[in-house]
Amino acid sequence: MKRFIFLILLPLSLQTSGQFKNIMLAEQREGVYPPVEPTIVVNSRNTSNIVAGIVLDRAVYSLDSGKTWNESVLQSPYGVFGDPVLVSDAKGQLYYFHLSDPSAKGRSDDAWLDRIVCQTSEDGGKTWTKGASIGNNPPKDQDKPWAAIHPKKQIAYVTWTQFDKYGSQEPGCQSNIMFSMSTNAGSKWSKPVQINADPGDCLDNDLTAEGAVPVVDMEGRIYVTWARNGGIYFDRSYNGGETWLYNDLLVTRQEAGWTMDIPGISRCNGMPVLAIDNSSSKSRGSLYLVYADQKNGPEDTDIFFARSTNKGDYWPAPKRINRDEPGRHQFLPWMAVDQQTGHVYIVYYDRRAYEDLRTDVYLAYSFDGGNSFKEVKISETPFVPDEKFFFGDYNNISAHDGIITPIWTRMDNGKTSVWTAVIKESDLPR
């Protein structure tokens, strides 16, 4: 990786008040794909190193706890085509997963989405390897990855959706959840295996098997959740991904499905996010699930949270996280667990304060293993999205050793920008 763009990025001048300083990491500019779908990681070896990934091919990194930021552009012979995912291993190596576009022609070429790609960095996000290929299986399409790292070893895991043909309406066209792992710090990846028992369709909607998120415990046991056909499903492997449960376990019904209509958003989803507590806290080993649902009606989207304390065998009824009165929208959640403390953090969009499309960003947090949550608004000003422009399918959050970094997209006058806040646990209201 030889090409860099160095930037000092400052908050927008309109951000003049708020409990937490909002930091703009990317803004829309001519000739560059609009910034959406951000991912972020606090380096588990060095919390001063914070790195964000932004569609299509950008990494924005800080080496001084978020005071200044620089940008690098990823390049790979397999192409770089969005859906960024960032994770860090115990030695401080960074992993950046994304979709492929080897011909650089996008949707017009059959090679688009022909694999998942993993690029790594050993210098905090300044430079990246050219990337390793995962799951190339033409003519099938590979989409929507997420990743996890073994808590103690440089073993990486990734799950995603394989489409027989993305967007096809043909009867019998299948979407399936795939799994692969690397035992050598991301250089080479195992032959993918299908872990779901029941396939979905290829339309990228409620009937599609999608949104797989893996987590790994201290003993290397792997857990995965995803959504399909009004349900959130769970699978696990106790032998490094060689074998999985014979049947998909239903965690909970997602009453309105994972696709949902949110005014002002061109498309929105409530896909599940899975997290695990590998800390030495009392909640060690707990599995946590967060998702959005419109079970209370299309005008009342809520964030729900569930917890399993027995490796996914049993999940009590999910509870509603947002504590506002019914009739407002909360949507696009993501979750992180601080593996030093066991504290749980959830970021999401929130419209509780308005009757129009103005949108805030909230952080919910739990210091008692998910038994109780508090909420705080973290965006300094609201924004108004415009459904004529793509807003992205997810946000993200990272937390390590008391440093919490939510990341989100906002839209102003039809233009997107990506923001974060570097929050200290000690600054959160108790």
N, C-alpha and C positions, 0 to 999 in steps of 0.2 A: 504494500500500500504506500504509494509515493506522493499522492496528491492531497493537500490539506487546504482547508479554508479556516483561517483563524478570525474569530469574532469576539468582541466584548459585547455581551448582550445585557441591556438594562431594562428595567420594568417600563411599561408604557407610562407616559406622563399622566394619563387619566387615572392611574391607580394611586390615589393619594391617601387612602385610609383603609383600615382593616386590621384585624388582629394579627394576621400572618402576612409577611411580605410575599407578594406574588411576583414571580420571575418569568419573563417571557423567554422561551428557548428557541422559538421559530415563528416567523410570520410569513404570510403568503407573499410571494414575490414573482414577478414576471418570468416565465420560462421554466419554472420549477413546479413540480406537482404540489398542490396545496397540502400543507402539513396537517395530518390527521393520525389517528390510531397510535398514540404514543405509548411507549413502554419505558420503564426506568428501573435502575438497580443501584443500590448502595453497595459498594464493594465490601464483601464480608471480611476481607483482609485489611482494608483501609477505608474507614468511613468518610475520609476527606475526598475520596474518589466517588463521584456520582455520575452515572452515564445514562443518557436517554437515547432511545431509538425512535425515529420518526419516519413515516411513509414519505417517499419510497425507499430512500437509500442513505439516510442521514444518521450520524451518531453525534450527539452533542454532549460534551464531557467537561467535568470540573475536577480539578485536582486540589481545590482549596475550600471544600465544604460548601460549594455553591456561590462563592463570592464572584468568581469569573468563570466564563464558559468559552470553550472553543468547539469548532465543528470539523468533523472529518466525513468524507463521502466514501461509502463502501463500493467496491468494485469486485466482480467475480465473473469467471468464464461462464457460469450458469445463469448470470443475470441477477439483478436485485429488484424485486417487485412487491415490496410491501409486506403487510402483516408482521411487523417486527416483534421480536421477543428477546428480552435481555435477561440473563441470569449470571451469577457469579459463583465460582467454586471456592472452597476453603483456602486455596492458595492464592486467590486474588485474580485468577484468569477469568476473563469475560467471554461469554458466548452470545452471539447475535444470530438468531434464527430468522429466516424470511422465506418468501416465495421466490420462484424462479421465473426467468424470462430470457433464455439463452440466445434467442434471435434478436432481442430488443425490439420486437414488433408487437408485443402485447397480445391482446385477444385475437388479432388477425392471423396468428401463427399457431399451428397445432402444438408446438413445443412449449407454449405458455403454460405455466403451472405443472411442468413435467416432473418436478421433484421439490423437496424441501432442502434448504441450504443452511449450513452452519459455518459462520466465520468467527474466529476467536481473536482476542487481543490480550497481550501480556503487559501492556504499558498504559493501562487505564483508559483505553479508547482512542488513543492517538493513531495507532496503526492496526490493521486487521489482516489476517490471512486471506487468501483468495477463496477459501471455502471448501467444505466437504459436501459431497452429494449424499442425500438421504432419500430412499424410496422411489428412485426413478423406475417407472413401470409403465411405459407407453403402451397404448394411447391413454391410459388413465390419468386423471388430474389430481394433484396433491395440493390441499388447501388448509388454511386455518390451523397452524401449528401452535402448540404451547410446550414449555420445557420445564424440567426440574433437574436438580443436581444432588448427588449423594451428599449428606451433611458432612462427611469426613473424608471422602475420596474424590478423585477427579473422574468420576463416572457420571455421565450425562444421559438424560432420558428425554425423549420427545414423542408427543402424540399429535395426531392430526386426522383430518378427514380425507379419504380417498374417494373420488367420484369416478364412476365408470366414464361419465362425460359430464362435466360441470354444466348445469342448466338444462340438461336434456329432459324432455317430456316423454321420452319413450318408455313404455311399460317395461318393467324389469330392470331399468337402470338403477344401480345401487350406489348408496353412500355408506362407507364403513369406517370405523375408527381403527387407525393403525398405530403401531408402536415400534420404536427402534431405540437402541442405546449404544453408547460409545464408552469403552473402558480405557481409552487412551487420550483423554482430555479433548475429545471432539475431532480427532484426526480422521478416524474411520468409524463407520456405523454398521450395526448389525442388519441382517436382512429383515425387513419389516414383517410383522405378524399382525393379523387382524384380531382384535380383542373383543369386539362386540359379537353377540350371538344373533341379534336381529338387525338387519340392514334398514336404512332409510331410503328415500327417493333422491333424485339428483337436482331438485328444484331450488335448493338453498332456502327452504322454508320450514314450517313446523314439522313436516314429515321427514326432514333430512336429519341424519345422525351427525351432529356437529357440536362444536364447543368443547372438545376434550381437553381437560387440564389434569396433568399428572402431579403427584407429590410422592416423596420418598421418606421413609422413616430412618432412624439411626441404624437399624439392622438391615437396611437395603430393601425392605418390603415396599412395593410400588402400588399406589392407589390412583384410580382415574375416575372422573365423572364426565358425563356429557348429557346432551338433551336430544330427545326425539319423541315426536308424536304425543305431546302433552305429558311427558314424563322426564324425570331426571334420573339417570342410570349410573350405576357404580360397578366397578370391577377392580380386581386386585391380583397381584402375583407375589408369591413369597419366595420365588426362586429366580430372581433376576430377569423376569419377563419370559421365561421358557414356557410356563403354563399359566393359564388364567381360569377364572371361575367358568363353569360350564354354562351357566345362565347369567344374564345381566340382572343385577339386583336393582329393584326400583327403590330409590331413596324417598321420593315424594312425587305427587302429581303436580305438574305445572299447569294449572287449570286453563289458562288462556293460551298455552303454547309459548315457544320461545321467541316467535316473531310478534311484534306489537307495534301499534300506531301511536306515536307521540306527536302532537301538533308541533309543526316547525322542523321536525327531523325527517329527512328523506327516507330513512329506514332505521329501525331500532330493534334490539334484541334483548332478551332476558337470560342469555346463556349462563349456566352455572359456573362458579369459580370455586375451586377446591384449595384448601390450605391445611397444613399440619403443624402441630406444635412439637418441635424437636428440642425445646429448651429443657432446663432442669427445673422448671416450675411445677406446681402441683398438677397442671393440665397437660403435662408431657404425654405425647401419644395421641392426643385428641385430634380428630378430623373435623374441619369446619367447612361449611358450604354456604355460599351466598348467591342469590339470584334475584331477578326482578320478575314480578307477575302482575297480571291484571285480573286476578281472581275476584276482586271487588268491583270490577267494571272497567270499561275502556277509558273512563275519565278519572281513574284512581289507580295509578301504577304505584306499587309499593316494593320495598326491599325486604327480602326474607332471609333468615339465617337459621341454619340447622347445625347440630353437633352430634358426633358419634364418639363415644369413649371406649368402644370395643371393636376397633378396626373396621368399622362399617357394617357390622352385623345388624345393628339396631340404630335407627335415627328417630329420636322423638319428634313430635310435630314441629315444623318450622315456626319461628316467631317473627313478627314484623319489627324491623329495626327502626324505621322512621316513626317518630312519636307525634307527628302533626295530626290535625283533624282530617277525616276522610275527604276525598274529592280533589286532591292535588297529585301531581306526578313526581315520583322519584324514580330514576332510571339509570341504566348503564353503570352498575356497580363493579368494583373490583376490590380484592382483599389481600392483605399481607399479614403475616405473623412475624413478630420480632423474635428470632430464634435465640436471642440472649435472655429475653425477659418473659416470653410467652404471651405478650400483649397482642391483641387483635385489632387491626385497623381496616376500615372499609371506606372507600371514597365513592361518591355518586353525585349525580345532578339532582337538583331539588327546586321545585316551584311552589313551596308552601306559602311563600310570602306574597304571591301575586295571583291575579285572576287572568293574566295574559301570558305571553310566551317568555317573559323574562325568566332567566334561569340562573341559579346560584350553584356553587359546588360545596358539598358538605363532607365532613369526616365524622364517622362514627367510630368509637373506640371502646375497648373493654380491657380492664386490668384484672379481671377475675375469670378468665377462661370462657368468656362468652355468656356468663350468667346474667350480666347487665351491661348495657351500653349507654354512653353519653354521646351527644351530637354537638358539633360546632361548625359554623359556616367558615370556610377557609378562603373563598373567593372574595376579593375586595369590592368588586362591582358585579352586577348581573350582566348577562348578555342576552341577545335575542337571535336565535338561529333562523335560517331561511331554508325551507324545504326544497327550494330549487337547487341547492348546492349540497354536495355530499359532506356529511358531518363526521363520518367514521363510525366504526362498529364497536370500539372499546376504548377505555382509558386504562390506567394501571396505578399501582402504588408499590413502594418498597419500604422496608423498615429493618433497621439493624442497629443494635446497641443503643437504643434511645433516639436514633435519627429516623424521622419519617418523611418520605418524599412522595406525596401524591402527585400525579401528573394528569393533565386533562386538556381537551380541546375547547376553545371557545370560538364563537363566530360573531363578527361585527360587520354589518353592512355586506353580508354575503361572503366575507373573507375569513378564513380560519387562521388561528394561531394556536401554539402549544405553550402551556404554562406549567410551572411547578411551584412548590413552596417547600423550603427546607425547615422542618418543624422539629423542635426538641420535645421529647416526651415530657420534660419538666415544665414546659410552657402550656401544656394542655390543661384546661380547667378540670379540677377534681370533683 
